[in-house]
Amino acid sequence: MSVEQKAGQVLMPLYTGPDPAAQAATIERLHLAGSIIMGDNVPLDANGLANPAGMTTVNQRLSQAARADGRPWPGLIGVDQEGGIVTRLGAPLTEWPTPMSYGAAGSMPLARDAGAAMASELAPLGFNLDFAPSSDVTIGPADPTIGARSMSGNPEQAGQLAVAFSQGMQAANVLPVIKHFPGHGSVTVDSHQALPVQPASIADLEARDWKPFRAAVAAGVPIVMTGHIAVPALEPGVPASLSAPTYATLRGMGFKGVAVTDALNMGAIQKQYPGGSAAPIALAAGADLLLMPADVGQAHAAIVAAVAAGRVPAARLDEAATRVATMMTWRGRTASSPGALPGAGPGSSGDMSARVSAGAITMVSGPCGGPVAPAGVRIAGGSDQDRARFAAAAAKAGLSIGRGPLVTLIGNGGRPAGGDIAVTLDAPWPLAGSAAPVKVALYGRSQGAFDALAAVLAGNAAAPGKLPAAVGSFPAGTGCP
């Protein structure tokens, strides 16, 4: 491969709008690794829903472009599909609750099955990489970025669940990405806006944030994402994604796969490294794949120029391009192996998603047996869709709407609530200040999640979940026995 081809092989850009023609042309011209699909790239049908056939056509075109220069390995077609608020492909694909559901349910087999189910709907559309799961360990409400995207506030559990979910995804032919090393759940600034600083010592990082990554590396995960977080104990003032000591630390854990940066168009990078200037710095530091540069043409030219000037050793570019090519060659082989799970149709995993929510729902405060609302309830809070879904679930559970205890639904970023029953639909933190005597953490707003809630309120099902992180005075592990 020429230097220009290798420089393209380490770049994975985004584009705007549902038409992939310009992106395909750019992939061919710059020999790019492939493309990430964002929400505005998803073709929609007449009802405003995702169009699976249209998405498949888009991904086929981008994949063809990535192989136009004769490379024998597949191009990268990626997406951010975690479940909860980070979901690019909506209905008719299955809607999933927040990843914190897995920590509340506390079941590795459940997390593995869910990862496989999610991936089984993505693979037939042409996706071979999903930027999930997050293995960040959340510290609670002071964490503005990760929150319920974290599976747990317990480092060991977060690692075990991330590994299980990743193994499920790989079994269904989608490459998982463990993120965001060196840990985004314990910093108090959102890297989409500015550069967070992680003041913890190496010993503290080893005891908390790095444990899930060590578990993932030991399990052989193929990709780890580095976050835009400055860690003075490693390299003061420099985002981890652009820091050689950070990559050396990750490799020191035994990681031999592809190290990918978080999106290079985020505020934490663009404010200090505009245009394409971050790309050669990240590459020289040890990144193998550079995600979403603000201007991919500038980034490509900057890498080629940096190699020519010796600022990026030619051997470093060779190493990065080889890692990406090796991973995709391996993925191409395993996807056609006899043990690979078959793809599934859009929306085919609704029962699995509902099972996750039924296993996660947590009675933080209130009765652990019998009906909480014997005959009916009133509803407040949430969105119109939340209330409609709850009403449908209540009807199924035999609860009337309009009379009885007041159920207040609290969405993402919502405030503590009064009434009789407070229910969080995302991170459970608002329950700490809620005056309602009954406090329920649901971790999702899918129809399956509301079905689980109504079943518990009606006394038709137990609430088996446990808090995966402390919520005010309620310690982690709070829940019904």
BELPETA-V114289 format. One record per backbone hydrogen bond with DSSP energy under -0.5 kcal/mol. NH is the residue of the N-H (numbers start at 1). CO is the residue of the C=O. E is the energy in kcal/mol with one decimal. If there is no record, write none. Layout:
NH CO E
NH CO E
This chain:
6 2 -2.6
7 3 -2.6
8 4 -1.6
9 5 -2.0
10 6 -0.7
10 7 -0.6
11 8 -2.0
12 290 -2.6
13 34 -0.7
20 18 -0.6
24 20 -3.0
25 21 -2.1
26 22 -2.1
27 23 -2.7
28 24 -2.2
29 25 -2.5
30 26 -2.6
31 27 -1.0
32 27 -1.6
33 8 -1.5
33 11 -1.7
34 11 -0.7
35 76 -2.5
36 13 -2.2
37 78 -2.7
38 36 -0.6
41 38 -1.7
42 38 -0.5
42 39 -1.2
43 41 -0.5
45 49 -2.9
48 45 -2.1
50 91 -2.3
51 43 -2.8
52 50 -0.8
55 51 -2.6
56 52 -2.4
57 53 -2.0
58 54 -2.2
59 55 -2.6
60 56 -2.2
61 57 -2.1
62 58 -2.2
63 59 -2.4
64 60 -2.5
65 61 -1.9
66 62 -1.7
67 63 -0.8
67 64 -0.7
68 65 -1.2
70 67 -1.8
74 328 -0.5
76 33 -2.6
77 75 -0.5
78 35 -2.2
78 76 -0.5
79 129 -1.0
80 37 -0.6
81 79 -0.9
82 86 -2.5
83 86 -1.5
84 96 -2.1
86 83 -1.0
87 85 -1.2
88 80 -1.0
90 88 -0.7
93 90 -1.9
98 443 -2.5
100 148 -1.9
101 98 -2.1
102 99 -1.7
103 99 -0.7
104 100 -2.1
105 101 -2.5
106 102 -2.2
107 102 -0.6
108 106 -0.5
111 107 -1.9
112 108 -2.6
113 109 -2.6
114 110 -2.4
115 111 -2.4
116 112 -2.2
117 113 -2.3
118 114 -2.8
119 115 -2.2
120 116 -2.1
121 117 -0.8
121 118 -0.9
122 118 -1.0
123 119 -2.8
124 120 -0.6
125 122 -1.1
126 123 -1.9
127 122 -1.6
128 77 -2.1
129 77 -1.3
130 175 -2.6
131 79 -2.8
132 130 -2.7
135 133 -0.5
135 179 -3.2
138 136 -0.8
138 152 -0.9
139 185 -1.8
143 140 -2.3
144 142 -0.8
149 146 -2.7
150 147 -1.9
151 134 -0.5
152 136 -0.5
153 468 -2.6
155 153 -0.6
158 154 -2.9
159 155 -2.1
160 156 -2.4
161 157 -2.7
162 158 -2.1
163 159 -2.3
164 160 -2.3
165 161 -2.8
166 162 -2.3
167 163 -2.6
168 164 -1.9
169 165 -2.1
170 166 -2.6
171 167 -2.0
172 168 -1.0
172 169 -0.8
173 170 -1.9
174 169 -2.1
175 128 -2.5
177 130 -0.7
177 132 -2.5
178 223 -2.1
179 133 -1.2
181 225 -2.3
183 180 -3.0
187 184 -0.8
191 189 -0.6
193 190 -2.0
194 190 -2.2
196 194 -0.7
196 228 -0.8
198 230 -3.5
199 197 -0.8
205 201 -2.5
206 202 -2.7
207 203 -1.7
208 204 -1.1
210 205 -3.2
211 208 -0.9
212 208 -0.6
214 210 -2.5
215 211 -2.2
216 212 -2.3
217 213 -2.8
218 214 -2.5
219 215 -1.4
220 217 -1.4
221 216 -2.0
224 258 -2.0
225 178 -3.2
226 260 -2.6
227 181 -3.2
229 227 -1.6
230 196 -2.9
231 235 -0.5
231 238 -0.6
232 230 -0.5
234 231 -2.5
235 231 -2.7
236 232 -0.6
238 235 -1.5
240 229 -1.8
241 227 -1.1
242 239 -2.2
243 240 -1.5
244 242 -0.6
247 243 -1.7
248 244 -2.5
249 245 -1.9
250 246 -2.3
251 247 -2.7
252 248 -2.0
253 249 -0.8
253 250 -0.9
254 251 -1.9
255 250 -1.3
258 222 -2.6
260 224 -2.3
260 258 -0.6
261 289 -2.2
262 226 -1.5
264 291 -3.0
266 263 -1.2
267 192 -1.9
268 191 -2.0
269 266 -1.6
270 266 -2.7
271 267 -1.9
272 269 -1.2
273 269 -3.7
277 274 -1.9
279 276 -0.9
280 276 -0.6
281 277 -0.8
282 278 -2.8
283 279 -2.4
284 280 -2.5
285 281 -1.9
286 282 -1.3
286 283 -0.5
287 282 -2.6
288 259 -2.9
289 259 -1.8
290 10 -3.2
291 289 -0.6
292 12 -3.3
294 275 -0.6
299 295 -2.4
300 296 -2.6
301 297 -2.3
302 298 -2.5
303 299 -2.0
304 300 -2.3
305 301 -2.5
306 302 -2.2
307 303 -2.3
308 304 -2.1
309 305 -2.1
310 306 -0.6
310 307 -0.7
311 306 -1.7
312 306 -1.7
313 311 -0.5
316 313 -0.8
317 313 -1.6
318 314 -2.3
319 315 -2.3
320 316 -2.3
321 317 -2.7
322 318 -2.4
323 319 -2.1
324 320 -2.0
325 321 -2.5
326 322 -2.8
327 323 -2.4
328 324 -2.2
329 325 -2.1
330 326 -2.6
331 327 -2.6
332 328 -2.2
333 329 -1.5
334 330 -2.7
335 331 -2.2
336 332 -0.5
336 333 -0.9
337 334 -1.5
340 337 -1.6
341 171 -2.7
344 120 -3.1
348 345 -1.9
350 347 -1.0
353 349 -2.5
354 350 -2.4
355 351 -1.9
356 352 -1.8
357 353 -1.9
358 354 -2.5
359 355 -1.7
360 356 -1.1
361 357 -2.1
362 441 -2.6
364 362 -1.2
364 439 -1.7
365 439 -1.8
372 457 -1.7
373 457 -2.7
377 400 -2.3
378 405 -2.6
380 407 -2.4
382 409 -1.1
387 383 -2.4
388 384 -2.2
389 385 -2.7
390 386 -2.5
391 387 -2.4
392 388 -2.1
393 389 -2.4
394 390 -2.9
395 391 -2.2
396 392 -1.8
397 393 -1.8
398 394 -0.7
398 395 -0.8
399 394 -3.2
400 375 -2.3
402 377 -2.7
403 377 -0.6
405 376 -0.7
407 378 -3.2
407 405 -0.6
408 406 -0.6
408 421 -3.0
409 380 -2.8
409 407 -0.6
410 423 -3.1
411 409 -0.6
414 411 -2.3
420 406 -1.6
421 406 -2.5
422 438 -2.7
423 408 -2.7
424 440 -2.1
425 410 -3.0
426 427 -0.5
430 427 -0.5
431 428 -2.0
432 429 -2.0
433 430 -0.8
434 431 -0.9
435 417 -1.1
436 417 -1.4
438 420 -1.8
439 365 -2.8
439 437 -0.6
440 422 -3.0
441 362 -2.5
442 424 -2.5
442 440 -0.6
443 424 -0.8
450 446 -2.1
451 447 -2.3
452 448 -1.8
453 449 -2.1
454 450 -2.7
455 451 -2.1
456 452 -1.8
457 453 -2.6
458 454 -2.3
459 456 -1.0
460 455 -2.4
461 455 -1.3
464 358 -0.6
464 462 -0.7
465 361 -2.4
466 104 -1.8
467 478 -2.8
471 474 -3.0
474 471 -2.4
475 473 -0.7
477 467 -2.7
478 475 -1.8
480 463 -0.6
